[in-house]
Amino acid sequence: MVDTMAKFGVYLRRNAIVTFPDSLDEYMGHQINDKKKIKATINNGAGDDEINKEIADLNTRQKEYRAQKKLIEDNINDNTEEEITADHIQVLKERLMKLEFIGSQIKMALSAIENSAQEHQKFIKRSHLQFNPRLAGGTLGSDSTFKPSQRYPTMQRGQRNERKKTMFQPVKNLFNWLGY
């Protein structure tokens, strides 16, 4: 598991378009700090040994993760290990989904992420449609300006104000009737 997570981290750091923080390392650091805060509030109470053991275990896991990640990066740089590719990540992902105890949970989480990404893409396509001047009743001029057709004349400034007056008249009447 540590090896797989380290490979994910190396892959993302080498292939990300923007700087990618190492989330697992940060998460472990937060967990260690949280345990230390709990230990400070206990002040030699019951369970102090248990918290010390958890802190030591988290520190060990964090060191193992960092060492494994450094080893992978060093091997790639020395050409003793091949570069981690998207295909390699896919194989690792499938291997994680086949783990006996948490594989099904990993699979559900990954499918939820993929569904969310697909829904986001659908939303982007729906909300960012290209402007079609014919549907708006006009044409697009050679200078890329919209030219309305005579079939759908645009309102002049005075006409807009008149429309607002008539549009809000029923509301005004209601307020007058209510005594406001």
C-alpha positions in Angstrom: 0.0 0.0 0.0 2.8 2.4 0.9 4.6 1.6 -2.4 1.4 2.3 -4.4 0.7 5.6 -2.6 4.4 6.6 -3.1 4.1 5.8 -6.9 0.9 7.9 -7.1 2.7 10.8 -5.4 5.7 10.6 -7.7 3.5 10.3 -10.8 1.5 13.4 -9.8 4.5 15.4 -8.9 6.2 14.6 -12.2 3.2 15.0 -14.5 1.0 17.6 -12.9 0.5 20.9 -14.9 0.6 22.9 -11.7 2.6 22.3 -8.5 0.9 19.4 -6.7 1.2 19.1 -2.9 1.7 15.7 -1.4 -1.6 15.2 0.2 -0.8 11.9 2.0 2.3 13.3 3.6 0.4 16.4 4.7 -2.5 14.2 6.0 -0.1 12.1 8.1 1.4 15.3 9.5 -2.0 16.6 10.5 -2.8 13.3 12.1 0.4 13.4 14.1 -0.2 17.0 15.2 -3.8 16.1 16.2 -2.6 13.2 18.3 0.0 15.5 20.0 -2.7 18.0 20.8 -4.8 15.2 22.4 -1.8 14.0 24.3 -1.2 17.5 25.6 -4.8 17.8 26.9 -4.7 14.4 28.6 -1.7 15.3 30.8 -0.6 11.9 31.9 -4.1 10.6 32.1 -5.4 7.2 31.2 -4.6 6.2 27.6 -1.4 8.3 27.4 0.6 5.2 26.4 -1.9 4.4 23.7 -1.6 7.8 22.2 2.2 7.7 22.3 2.0 4.4 20.5 -0.3 5.9 17.8 2.0 8.9 17.4 5.1 6.7 17.0 3.2 4.5 14.5 2.2 7.5 12.4 5.7 8.9 12.5 7.0 5.5 11.3 4.5 5.3 8.5 5.3 8.9 7.4 9.0 8.1 7.3 8.4 4.9 5.4 6.3 6.8 2.9 8.9 9.5 2.4 11.7 6.9 2.1 9.7 4.9 -0.5 8.9 7.9 -2.5 12.5 9.1 -2.5 13.7 5.6 -3.5 11.3 5.6 -6.5 12.4 9.0 -7.6 16.1 8.2 -7.2 15.6 5.0 -9.2 13.8 6.8 -12.0 16.5 9.5 -12.1 19.2 6.8 -12.2 17.3 4.9 -15.0 17.2 1.8 -12.8 13.4 2.0 -12.7 11.2 3.0 -15.6 9.2 6.2 -15.6 5.7 5.8 -14.1 3.1 6.2 -16.8 -0.7 6.6 -16.8 -1.0 2.9 -17.8 1.1 1.9 -14.8 -1.2 4.1 -12.5 -4.2 2.3 -14.0 -2.8 -1.1 -13.1 -2.0 0.1 -9.6 -5.6 1.5 -9.3 -7.0 -1.8 -10.3 -4.8 -3.6 -7.8 -6.0 -1.3 -5.0 -9.7 -2.0 -6.0 -9.0 -5.8 -5.6 -7.7 -5.5 -2.0 -9.6 -7.9 0.3 -10.8 -5.6 3.0 -11.0 -2.1 1.6 -11.0 -2.7 -2.2 -14.7 -2.3 -2.5 -14.6 1.1 -0.6 -11.8 2.3 -2.9 -13.8 1.2 -5.9 -16.9 3.1 -4.7 -14.8 6.2 -4.0 -13.1 6.2 -7.4 -16.3 5.6 -9.3 -17.9 8.5 -7.4 -15.0 10.7 -8.4 -15.3 9.6 -12.0 -19.0 10.2 -12.1 -18.6 13.6 -10.6 -16.0 14.5 -13.3 -18.3 13.3 -16.1 -21.3 15.3 -14.7 -19.0 18.3 -14.5 -18.1 17.9 -18.2 -21.7 17.6 -19.1 -22.5 20.8 -17.2 -19.7 22.7 -18.9 -21.0 21.6 -22.3 -24.5 22.6 -21.4 -23.7 26.0 -19.9 -21.0 27.1 -22.4 -22.8 26.6 -25.7 -21.6 28.6 -28.6 -23.5 31.7 -29.5 -25.7 31.2 -32.6 -26.8 34.6 -34.0 -29.5 32.9 -36.2 -31.2 31.6 -33.1 -31.1 35.1 -31.6 -32.7 36.5 -34.8 -29.7 38.1 -36.5 -26.4 37.6 -38.1 -22.8 37.9 -37.2 -21.0 40.7 -39.2 -17.6 40.5 -40.7 -16.3 42.5 -37.7 -17.8 39.8 -35.3 -20.5 42.1 -34.1 -24.1 40.9 -33.7 -26.5 42.5 -36.2 -30.2 42.0 -35.3 -32.6 41.2 -38.1 -35.5 43.5 -38.9 -37.8 40.7 -38.1 -36.9 41.1 -34.4 -36.4 44.8 -33.9 -34.6 45.7 -30.7 -36.2 47.9 -28.1 -35.1 51.5 -27.8 -34.2 52.9 -24.4 -37.6 54.5 -23.9 -39.5 51.3 -24.8 -37.5 49.4 -22.2 -38.5 51.9 -19.5 -42.2 51.8 -20.6 -42.1 48.0 -20.4 -40.7 48.2 -16.8 -43.5 50.5 -15.8 -46.2 48.2 -17.1 -44.4 45.1 -15.8 -44.5 46.3 -12.2 -47.9 47.9 -12.3 -49.8 44.8 -11.0 -47.3 44.6 -8.0 -47.9 48.3 -7.4 -51.6 47.8 -7.5 -51.4 45.0 -4.9 -49.3 47.1 -2.5 -51.8 50.0 -2.9 -54.7 47.7 -2.2 -52.9 46.3 0.9 -52.4 49.9 2.1 -48.7 50.3 1.7 
